[in-house]
Amino acid sequence: MQMICHLDVTDFTAWKDAFDADTEARRNAGLTVMQIWQHADSSTKASVLLDVNDRKKAEEWLTRSNALSSDDKDTVTHTSAFFVKNA
């Protein structure tokens, strides 16, 4: 199972630095970053594809202080996340 996260950010570089600093918390939640994208037509949109080892832990990571924007240097303005599986 994977999780796709979409983020609206004010500063992609600052957000990416903060996201990279959260590596240990993601690892503890059973998440592995597969790909990070900065949208080609917008410098304020990002998407992240994560491999999910444990859905319950991943859900806890999402709710942990709104994990996608915690410690983000106030760069995240909106997030959404979806669990997906191969069809």
SEKEBA-520468 format. One line per 2 residues: number of its first residue (from 1); for each residue x, y, z of N, C-alpha, C. Coordinates in nm, 4 decimals. Layout:
# residues N
NUM) X/Y/Z/X/Y/Z/X/Y/Z | ...
***
This chain:
# residues 87
1) 0.0848/-0.1170/0.0000/0.0000/0.0000/0.0000/0.0893/0.1231/0.0000 | 0.0412/0.2269/-0.0667/0.1117/0.3528/-0.0684/0.0200/0.4647/-0.0202
3) 0.0810/0.5784/0.0060/0.0067/0.6981/0.0424/0.0586/0.8112/-0.0459 | -0.0345/0.8858/-0.1031/0.0001/1.0036/-0.1814/-0.0435/1.1259/-0.1024
5) 0.0508/1.2170/-0.0823/0.0231/1.3410/-0.0103/0.0393/1.4575/-0.1068 | -0.0564/1.5485/-0.1042/-0.0507/1.6701/-0.1855/-0.0427/1.7874/-0.0884
7) 0.0470/1.8809/-0.1179/0.0679/1.9944/-0.0290/0.0717/2.1244/-0.1074 | 0.0106/2.2267/-0.0508/0.0281/2.3633/-0.0990/0.1267/2.4271/-0.0026
9) 0.2337/2.4836/-0.0555/0.3392/2.5410/0.0277/0.3722/2.6816/-0.0202 | 0.4236/2.7626/0.0704/0.4641/2.8979/0.0330/0.6082/2.9014/-0.0146
11) 0.6886/2.8052/0.0299/0.8312/2.8011/-0.0044/0.8730/2.6546/-0.0131 | 0.8879/2.6035/-0.1357/0.9172/2.4616/-0.1543/1.0480/2.4210/-0.0854
13) 1.1521/2.5000/-0.0995/1.2822/2.4642/-0.0428/1.2766/2.4561/0.1091 | 1.2130/2.5536/0.1731/1.2005/2.5511/0.3195/1.1155/2.4325/0.3637
15) 1.0062/2.4052/0.2903/0.9235/2.2891/0.3240/1.0035/2.1602/0.3093 | 1.0770/2.1468/0.1996/1.1545/2.0243/0.1753/1.2580/2.0031/0.2850
17) 1.3243/2.1095/0.3293/1.4203/2.0980/0.4396/1.3517/2.0460/0.5654 | 1.2349/2.0994/0.5973/1.1605/2.0549/0.7152/1.1126/1.9111/0.6983
19) 1.0656/1.8761/0.5793/1.0202/1.7397/0.5520/1.1357/1.6417/0.5687 | 1.2517/1.6771/0.5162/1.3691/1.5906/0.5289/1.4098/1.5725/0.6753
21) 1.3877/1.6740/0.7567/1.4232/1.6658/0.8986/1.3300/1.5719/0.9748 | 1.2176/1.5344/0.9159/1.1189/1.4467/0.9799/1.1411/1.2996/0.9435
23) 1.2561/1.2661/0.8882/1.2845/1.1305/0.8408/1.2646/1.0253/0.9485 | 1.3153/1.0492/1.0676/1.3062/0.9490/1.1740/1.1612/0.9207/1.2121
25) 1.0795/1.0254/1.2215/0.9384/1.0055/1.2565/0.8667/0.9249/1.1486 | 0.8973/0.9525/1.0217/0.8357/0.8734/0.9144/0.8803/0.7284/0.9211
27) 1.0080/0.7073/0.9442/1.0606/0.5700/0.9540/0.9913/0.4960/1.0694 | 0.9755/0.5618/1.1835/0.9090/0.4997/1.2981/0.7622/0.4690/1.2697
29) 0.7037/0.5413/1.1747/0.5648/0.5176/1.1362/0.5538/0.4154/1.0239 | 0.6653/0.3547/0.9860/0.6630/0.2540/0.8813/0.6468/0.3116/0.7420
31) 0.6896/0.4364/0.7233/0.6762/0.5035/0.5945/0.8121/0.5180/0.5282 | 0.8154/0.4937/0.3985/0.9367/0.5119/0.3197/0.9032/0.6046/0.2033
33) 0.9803/0.7106/0.1877/0.9583/0.8034/0.0765/1.0014/0.7352/-0.0526 | 0.9092/0.7291/-0.1462/0.9387/0.6713/-0.2768/0.9704/0.7803/-0.3789
35) 0.8987/0.8925/-0.3692/0.9196/1.0007/-0.4655/0.8653/1.1306/-0.4078 | 0.9324/1.2400/-0.4371/0.8853/1.3739/-0.4030/0.8841/1.4535/-0.5329
37) 0.7737/1.5243/-0.5557/0.7623/1.6056/-0.6758/0.7334/1.7502/-0.6410 | 0.7977/1.8412/-0.7106/0.7564/1.9805/-0.7128/0.6805/1.9952/-0.8433
39) 0.5603/2.0446/-0.8390/0.4784/2.0516/-0.9590/0.5456/2.1377/-1.0654 | 0.5393/2.0935/-1.1874/0.6073/2.1603/-1.2980/0.5507/2.2988/-1.3267
41) 0.4224/2.3178/-1.3022/0.3585/2.4446/-1.3344/0.3293/2.5312/-1.2130 | 0.3822/2.4930/-1.0963/0.3573/2.5716/-0.9757/0.4707/2.5512/-0.8759
43) 0.5284/2.6586/-0.8312/0.6353/2.6500/-0.7310/0.5785/2.6388/-0.5902 | 0.4452/2.6371/-0.5776/0.3823/2.6304/-0.4460/0.3052/2.5007/-0.4237
45) 0.3285/2.4012/-0.5086/0.2610/2.2722/-0.4923/0.3633/2.1600/-0.4936 | 0.3423/2.0644/-0.4034/0.4304/1.9478/-0.3940/0.3441/1.8240/-0.3735
47) 0.3980/1.7101/-0.4140/0.3335/1.5812/-0.3893/0.4403/1.4833/-0.3438 | 0.4001/1.3926/-0.2563/0.4921/1.2931/-0.2020/0.4250/1.1569/-0.2105
49) 0.4987/1.0578/-0.2601/0.4527/0.9200/-0.2634/0.5318/0.8430/-0.1585 | 0.4602/0.7794/-0.0656/0.5229/0.7029/0.0413/0.4771/0.5585/0.0377
51) 0.5680/0.4669/0.0637/0.5320/0.3270/0.0807/0.4884/0.3101/0.2254 | 0.3780/0.2400/0.2478/0.3194/0.2242/0.3808/0.3402/0.0809/0.4280
53) 0.4139/0.0657/0.5363/0.4385/-0.0650/0.5955/0.3309/-0.1005/0.6976 | 0.2759/0.0009/0.7656/0.1781/-0.0201/0.8723/0.0765/0.0947/0.8651
55) -0.0426/0.0662/0.8135/-0.1407/0.1733/0.7926/-0.1771/0.2443/0.9222 | -0.1953/0.1711/1.0310/-0.2324/0.2347/1.1577/-0.1260/0.3356/1.2007
57) 0.0010/0.2969/1.1924/0.1086/0.3892/1.2288/0.1137/0.5076/1.1329 | 0.0864/0.4824/1.0064/0.0849/0.5913/0.9076/-0.0266/0.6898/0.9386
59) -0.1428/0.6390/0.9754/-0.2538/0.7267/1.0124/-0.2188/0.8079/1.1367 | -0.1513/0.7457/1.2332/-0.1078/0.8182/1.3528/-0.0079/0.9271/1.3155
61) 0.0822/0.8974/1.2212/0.1782/0.9979/1.1753/0.1055/1.1167/1.1129 | 0.0011/1.0882/1.0358/-0.0761/1.1956/0.9727/-0.1428/1.2860/1.0756
63) -0.1950/1.2260/1.1806/-0.2662/1.3063/1.2797/-0.1729/1.3720/1.3816 | -0.0484/1.3264/1.3888/0.0479/1.3848/1.4835/0.0711/1.5308/1.4469
65) 0.0038/1.6163/1.5179/0.0178/1.7608/1.4961/0.0045/1.7975/1.3494 | -0.0889/1.7307/1.2805/-0.1035/1.7482/1.1364/0.0331/1.7286/1.0724
67) 0.0811/1.6069/1.0773/0.2200/1.5716/1.0463/0.2730/1.6310/0.9171 | 0.1895/1.6493/0.8198/0.2401/1.7024/0.6934/0.2849/1.8470/0.7045
69) 0.2394/1.9182/0.8076/0.2783/2.0587/0.8196/0.3465/2.0905/0.9517 | 0.3678/1.9936/1.0379/0.4344/2.0234/1.1646/0.5800/2.0582/1.1387
71) 0.6284/2.1553/1.2102/0.7678/2.1994/1.1968/0.8032/2.2344/1.0526 | 0.7093/2.2914/0.9826/0.7300/2.3199/0.8398/0.7773/2.4622/0.8142
73) 0.8156/2.5323/0.9207/0.8583/2.6725/0.9071/0.7452/2.7573/0.8497 | 0.6207/2.7206/0.8839/0.5006/2.7917/0.8381/0.4901/2.7991/0.6861
75) 0.5329/2.6942/0.6172/0.5268/2.6946/0.4711/0.4058/2.6217/0.4150 | 0.3426/2.5340/0.4921/0.2303/2.4551/0.4400/0.0993/2.5296/0.4648
77) 0.0218/2.5453/0.3570/-0.1077/2.6125/0.3704/-0.2248/2.5162/0.3558 | -0.2015/2.3993/0.2942/-0.3087/2.3000/0.2781/-0.2462/2.1641/0.2485
79) -0.3081/2.0586/0.3020/-0.2604/1.9225/0.2747/-0.3779/1.8294/0.2494 | -0.3497/1.7227/0.1776/-0.4442/1.6118/0.1646/-0.3615/1.4850/0.1464
81) -0.4154/1.3744/0.1928/-0.3437/1.2472/0.1834/-0.4437/1.1372/0.1509 | -0.3981/1.0419/0.0680/-0.4827/0.9317/0.0244/-0.4035/0.8023/0.0282
83) -0.4626/0.6997/0.0870/-0.4024/0.5657/0.0818/-0.4477/0.5017/-0.0486 | -0.3523/0.4427/-0.1211/-0.3834/0.3819/-0.2504/-0.3202/0.2420/-0.2557
85) -0.3760/0.1585/-0.3416/-0.3170/0.0260/-0.3627/-0.3235/-0.0053/-0.5116 | -0.2391/-0.0980/-0.5542/-0.2396/-0.1375/-0.6949/-0.3728/-0.1994/-0.7308
87) -0.4216/-0.1639/-0.8474/-0.5518/-0.2164/-0.8914/-0.5299/-0.3382/-0.9797
***
